[in-house]
């Protein structure tokens, strides 16, 4: 097998030192950069045969000098950072890491939901500041809590993650509705409905669809106005699916009882982000996919994808 020049431009987005990329040396000489600024990318890709990246933009500007580039392997499922029209025009194969984070993202989705309905962190804070010691009853009802059983979960996007979330919701004895661009088989009691029906009937709406032309800012003022009063909104998919100003207004107006997002439009968060300090909104820093086991699985899939490509049998092709 020929020795190739392999570049990893954004290693810090995949590991804090707890994972190794040594296995990729099976295929060639590997150059690893913790991060790469936009103005360094063209130079760093100049002699690359292979680029393995996470969220680094791959487009005509960043690939301007990459005359030898044959393959881009993504440490991600989403590929909206890739200009697929350009890579196709250059004959560059692009493969993603499909379904590696299903269980982790479903787990984090429910961590956010449970925090809203069970208030464990709030009650722990109450105890830690001495509130329980001062209480005259054994169960001080400081924060309202609610059962999930009997509530309706609405899932937008019914791929592997959406189905995993549905399975958990059904285990909590919830009713499950889902919306998908394609007709899908209902499983375990989950029922497919149209988008507007889903948001009007659901107590919880959770997003698990890719970011594309159809889904970009689909959660806008118009759609939020159709939500069931007091619904809880969760987004662990892509920040660009949500109009952030509209989400803030839906919370401030009381359309939503709360919301939780693991993703925002511009990451890391900027000083101008309108979602800062919004009452009723929980934000985690795009960490749903972050368990070590999940990232190890991702790296293994990227390795297997590259091996398959070099053997002439590419898999998980997105462009």
C-alpha positions as a printed NumPy array, in Angstrom:
array([[  0.   ,   0.   ,   0.   ],
       [  1.411,   3.395,  -1.   ],
       [  2.56 ,   5.813,   1.676],
       [  0.427,   8.924,   1.72 ],
       [  0.619,  12.378,   3.24 ],
       [ -2.19 ,  12.628,   5.778],
       [ -3.144,  15.884,   7.502],
       [ -5.344,  16.245,  10.588],
       [ -5.967,  20.013,  10.949],
       [ -8.206,  20.158,  14.042],
       [ -7.171,  17.363,  16.414],
       [ -8.139,  19.368,  19.5  ],
       [-11.798,  19.132,  18.481],
       [-11.624,  15.346,  18.815],
       [ -9.249,  14.745,  21.729],
       [ -7.828,  16.538,  24.746],
       [ -4.946,  14.093,  24.746],
       [ -6.975,  11.048,  25.728],
       [ -7.053,   9.581,  22.198],
       [ -4.275,   8.671,  19.78 ],
       [ -4.065,   9.066,  16.01 ],
       [ -1.066,   6.738,  15.734],
       [ -3.08 ,   4.094,  13.89 ],
       [ -3.327,   6.331,  10.819],
       [  0.416,   5.932,  10.283],
       [ -0.528,   2.539,   8.833],
       [ -1.38 ,   4.474,   5.679],
       [  1.34 ,   7.105,   5.517],
       [  2.997,  10.1  ,   7.131],
       [  0.595,  11.827,   9.504],
       [  0.838,  15.524,  10.374],
       [ -1.359,  16.554,  13.292],
       [ -2.278,  20.154,  14.116],
       [ -4.236,  20.934,  17.298],
       [ -6.168,  23.653,  15.451],
       [ -5.771,  25.528,  12.173],
       [ -6.797,  29.1  ,  11.477],
       [ -8.48 ,  29.869,   8.162],
       [ -5.394,  31.581,   6.74 ],
       [ -3.146,  28.552,   7.388],
       [ -5.306,  25.862,   5.846],
       [ -4.369,  26.271,   2.176],
       [ -0.665,  25.954,   3.028],
       [ -1.186,  22.995,   5.364],
       [ -3.175,  21.119,   2.721],
       [ -0.769,  21.869,  -0.137],
       [  0.892,  18.428,  -0.224],
       [ -1.887,  16.403,   1.41 ],
       [ -3.264,  13.275,  -0.216],
       [ -5.701,  12.731,   2.647],
       [ -7.347,  15.168,   5.077],
       [ -9.071,  13.873,   8.21 ],
       [-11.025,  16.617,   9.945],
       [-13.997,  17.463,  12.113],
       [-15.432,  20.94 ,  11.506],
       [-12.652,  22.521,   9.432],
       [-14.13 ,  24.301,   6.372],
       [-13.258,  22.461,   3.179],
       [-13.955,  24.656,   0.197],
       [-12.39 ,  26.305,  -2.84 ],
       [-10.398,  28.75 ,  -0.711],
       [ -9.03 ,  26.323,   1.88 ],
       [ -8.289,  23.66 ,  -0.754],
       [ -6.854,  26.061,  -3.333],
       [ -3.365,  24.511,  -3.211],
       [ -4.415,  20.927,  -2.447],
       [ -3.698,  19.535,  -5.919],
       [ -2.974,  16.018,  -4.619],
       [ -6.007,  15.701,  -2.368],
       [ -8.012,  12.546,  -3.034],
       [ -9.998,  11.968,   0.127],
       [-11.585,  13.805,   3.05 ],
       [-12.531,  11.733,   6.079],
       [-14.831,  13.339,   8.61 ],
       [-14.68 ,  12.82 ,  12.375],
       [-18.381,  13.697,  12.283],
       [-21.724,  12.627,  10.888],
       [-22.719,  16.092,   9.66 ],
       [-20.903,  17.478,   6.635],
       [-22.2  ,  21.035,   6.237],
       [-18.589,  22.285,   6.521],
       [-17.804,  20.642,   3.172],
       [-18.468,  22.348,  -0.175],
       [-19.587,  19.147,  -1.879],
       [-20.027,  20.809,  -5.261],
       [-16.372,  21.839,  -5.173],
       [-15.037,  18.517,  -3.887],
       [-17.025,  16.649,  -6.538],
       [-15.623,  18.92 ,  -9.237],
       [-12.124,  17.981,  -8.067],
       [-12.855,  14.266,  -7.808],
       [-12.335,  14.254,  -4.025],
       [-14.193,  11.532,  -2.133],
       [-15.798,  12.604,   1.155],
       [-16.842,  10.058,   3.798],
       [-18.437,  10.653,   7.178],
       [-18.561,   8.738,  10.438],
       [-22.144,   7.579,  10.467],
       [-24.072,   6.63 ,  13.606],
       [-21.076,   6.629,  15.973],
       [-22.733,   8.957,  18.522],
       [-26.285,   7.591,  18.588],
       [-26.347,   6.383,  22.186],
       [-24.374,   9.345,  23.556],
       [-26.613,  11.973,  21.935],
       [-29.796,  10.164,  22.973],
       [-28.42 ,   9.977,  26.528],
       [-27.604,  13.694,  26.595],
       [-30.999,  14.56 ,  25.144],
       [-32.667,  12.844,  28.076],
       [-30.221,  14.364,  30.554],
       [-31.495,  17.78 ,  29.44 ],
       [-35.136,  16.668,  29.522],
       [-34.809,  15.109,  32.961],
       [-33.142,  18.21 ,  34.343],
       [-36.138,  20.281,  33.24 ],
       [-38.711,  17.881,  34.659],
       [-36.916,  16.588,  37.774],
       [-34.756,  19.644,  38.69 ],
       [-31.992,  17.503,  40.247],
       [-29.297,  20.18 ,  39.893],
       [-31.568,  22.858,  41.394],
       [-32.439,  20.662,  44.362],
       [-28.798,  19.754,  44.914],
       [-27.909,  23.457,  44.917],
       [-30.725,  24.071,  47.425],
       [-29.28 ,  21.407,  49.757],
       [-25.685,  22.582,  49.328],
       [-26.551,  26.134,  50.343],
       [-28.233,  24.87 ,  53.519],
       [-31.856,  25.01 ,  52.453],
       [-32.749,  21.519,  53.629],
       [-31.287,  22.144,  57.073],
       [-33.579,  25.124,  57.41 ],
       [-36.674,  23.29 ,  56.173],
       [-39.427,  22.329,  58.628],
       [-40.613,  19.452,  56.416],
       [-38.733,  16.452,  55.059],
       [-39.69 ,  17.134,  51.412],
       [-39.523,  20.873,  50.729],
       [-41.363,  21.527,  47.452],
       [-39.084,  24.35 ,  46.356],
       [-39.126,  23.64 ,  42.627],
       [-42.019,  22.159,  40.648],
       [-41.35 ,  18.732,  39.146],
       [-43.356,  16.668,  36.675],
       [-43.616,  13.087,  35.483],
       [-42.663,  12.17 ,  31.933],
       [-45.105,   9.259,  31.843],
       [-48.164,  10.143,  29.784],
       [-46.575,  13.163,  28.115],
       [-46.109,  13.388,  24.349],
       [-42.619,  13.432,  22.863],
       [-42.288,  14.905,  19.368],
       [-39.133,  13.876,  17.495],
       [-38.067,  15.781,  14.384],
       [-35.755,  13.612,  12.316],
       [-36.09 ,   9.846,  12.621],
       [-32.681,   8.472,  11.839],
       [-30.634,   6.407,  14.277],
       [-30.603,   9.093,  16.996],
       [-34.291,   9.922,  16.642],
       [-35.158,   6.239,  16.936],
       [-32.926,   5.845,  20.008],
       [-34.664,   8.802,  21.664],
       [-38.048,   7.275,  20.831],
       [-37.037,   3.995,  22.445],
       [-36.092,   5.775,  25.682],
       [-39.276,   7.852,  25.636],
       [-41.398,   4.733,  25.243],
       [-39.573,   3.184,  28.211],
       [-40.754,   6.201,  30.239],
       [-44.326,   5.392,  29.126],
       [-44.529,   8.474,  26.96 ],
       [-46.513,   8.859,  23.759],
       [-44.178,   9.369,  20.783],
       [-44.785,  11.281,  17.569],
       [-42.15 ,  11.718,  14.902],
       [-41.696,  13.743,  11.737],
       [-39.46 ,  12.69 ,   8.852],
       [-38.987,  13.766,   5.244],
       [-39.551,  10.145,   4.209],
       [-42.311,   7.715,   5.042],
       [-41.018,   5.44 ,   7.802],
       [-42.336,   2.441,   9.614],
       [-43.782,   3.167,  13.037],
       [-42.005,   1.155,  15.721],
       [-43.074,   0.335,  19.268],
       [-45.961,   2.752,  19.222],
       [-44.222,   5.79 ,  17.679],
       [-46.503,   7.484,  15.135],
       [-45.435,   9.552,  12.116],
       [-47.25 ,  12.872,  11.67 ],
       [-46.73 ,  16.138,   9.796],
       [-44.5  ,  18.805,  11.338],
       [-47.227,  21.249,  12.354],
       [-49.314,  18.512,  13.938],
       [-46.273,  17.296,  15.849],
       [-45.412,  20.669,  17.39 ],
       [-49.06 ,  21.432,  18.225],
       [-49.51 ,  18.137,  20.131],
       [-46.131,  17.596,  21.79 ],
       [-45.185,  18.431,  25.364],
       [-41.53 ,  18.002,  24.39 ],
       [-40.088,  18.673,  20.933],
       [-36.575,  17.367,  20.263],
       [-34.565,  17.926,  17.08 ],
       [-32.441,  15.227,  15.424],
       [-32.335,  16.235,  11.769],
       [-29.326,  17.278,   9.661],
       [-28.667,  20.897,   8.737],
       [-29.492,  21.507,   5.083],
       [-31.434,  23.942,   2.904],
       [-34.752,  22.537,   4.122],
       [-33.941,  22.577,   7.836],
       [-31.95 ,  25.82 ,   8.09 ],
       [-33.722,  28.073,  10.641],
       [-36.869,  25.977,  10.353],
       [-37.568,  26.795,  14.01 ],
       [-38.608,  30.386,  13.486],
       [-41.307,  32.669,  14.887],
       [-43.921,  31.09 ,  12.65 ],
       [-43.238,  27.536,  13.729],
       [-42.779,  28.355,  17.418],
       [-46.195,  30.087,  17.344],
       [-47.737,  26.706,  16.492],
       [-46.171,  24.899,  19.475],
       [-48.342,  23.564,  22.26 ],
       [-48.434,  26.16 ,  25.042],
       [-45.796,  25.374,  27.653],
       [-43.856,  22.857,  25.558],
       [-40.195,  22.102,  26.234],
       [-37.786,  22.38 ,  23.275],
       [-34.504,  20.491,  22.873],
       [-31.895,  20.797,  20.138],
       [-28.896,  18.471,  20.043],
       [-28.625,  18.415,  16.236],
       [-27.215,  21.567,  14.61 ],
       [-27.495,  25.144,  15.808],
       [-28.372,  26.402,  12.349],
       [-31.763,  24.668,  12.452],
       [-32.948,  27.327,  14.936],
       [-33.541,  31.055,  14.527],
       [-31.98 ,  32.042,  17.84 ],
       [-33.917,  35.291,  18.131],
       [-37.155,  33.375,  17.623],
       [-36.187,  30.863,  20.319],
       [-35.496,  33.68 ,  22.761],
       [-38.864,  35.281,  21.982],
       [-40.675,  31.938,  22.388],
       [-39.175,  31.601,  25.871],
       [-39.773,  35.203,  26.917],
       [-43.391,  35.125,  25.696],
       [-44.194,  31.899,  27.519],
       [-44.886,  29.834,  24.406],
       [-42.21 ,  27.501,  25.744],
       [-41.897,  26.51 ,  29.402],
       [-38.2  ,  25.989,  28.803],
       [-35.602,  24.883,  26.302],
       [-32.228,  23.188,  26.214],
       [-29.666,  23.329,  23.433],
       [-26.321,  21.619,  23.005],
       [-25.644,  23.449,  19.743],
       [-25.851,  27.062,  18.615],
       [-25.363,  28.803,  15.29 ],
       [-21.851,  30.104,  15.961],
       [-19.547,  27.912,  18.055],
       [-17.803,  28.652,  20.355],
       [-20.395,  31.135,  21.637],
       [-19.738,  34.751,  20.66 ],
       [-20.272,  37.84 ,  22.793],
       [-23.168,  38.751,  20.479],
       [-25.114,  35.502,  20.954],
       [-28.727,  36.367,  21.785],
       [-29.191,  33.159,  23.77 ],
       [-27.028,  34.292,  26.674],
       [-28.767,  34.69 ,  30.033],
       [-32.24 ,  33.777,  28.792],
       [-34.462,  32.556,  31.669],
       [-35.581,  28.964,  31.182],
       [-32.824,  28.101,  28.719],
       [-30.124,  25.501,  29.435],
       [-27.057,  25.506,  27.195],
       [-24.352,  22.861,  27.065],
       [-21.26 ,  23.413,  24.848],
       [-21.787,  20.905,  21.994],
       [-20.78 ,  18.065,  24.278],
       [-23.518,  15.473,  23.636],
       [-21.162,  13.48 ,  21.427],
       [-18.257,  13.86 ,  23.873],
       [-17.963,  10.626,  25.928],
       [-14.555,   9.027,  25.434],
       [-16.09 ,   5.785,  24.224],
       [-18.019,   7.739,  21.593],
       [-14.955,   9.57 ,  20.316],
       [-12.947,   6.332,  20.245],
       [-15.692,   4.79 ,  18.117],
       [-15.587,   7.793,  15.804],
       [-11.825,   7.503,  15.266],
       [-12.182,   3.77 ,  14.566],
       [-14.88 ,   4.442,  11.954],
       [-12.728,   7.097,  10.272],
       [ -9.841,   4.601,  10.178],
       [-12.058,   1.898,   8.668],
       [-13.5  ,   4.372,   6.134],
       [-10.011,   5.355,   4.97 ],
       [ -8.897,   1.724,   4.743],
       [-11.961,   0.866,   2.651],
       [-11.32 ,   3.825,   0.334],
       [ -7.685,   2.844,  -0.215],
       [ -8.783,  -0.712,  -0.973],
       [-11.124,   0.613,  -3.652],
       [-14.299,  -0.126,  -1.713],
       [-15.334,   3.235,  -0.178],
       [-18.153,   3.314,   2.397],
       [-20.142,   6.094,   4.101],
       [-19.706,   8.351,   1.063],
       [-21.449,  11.724,   1.284],
       [-19.793,  13.315,  -1.734]])
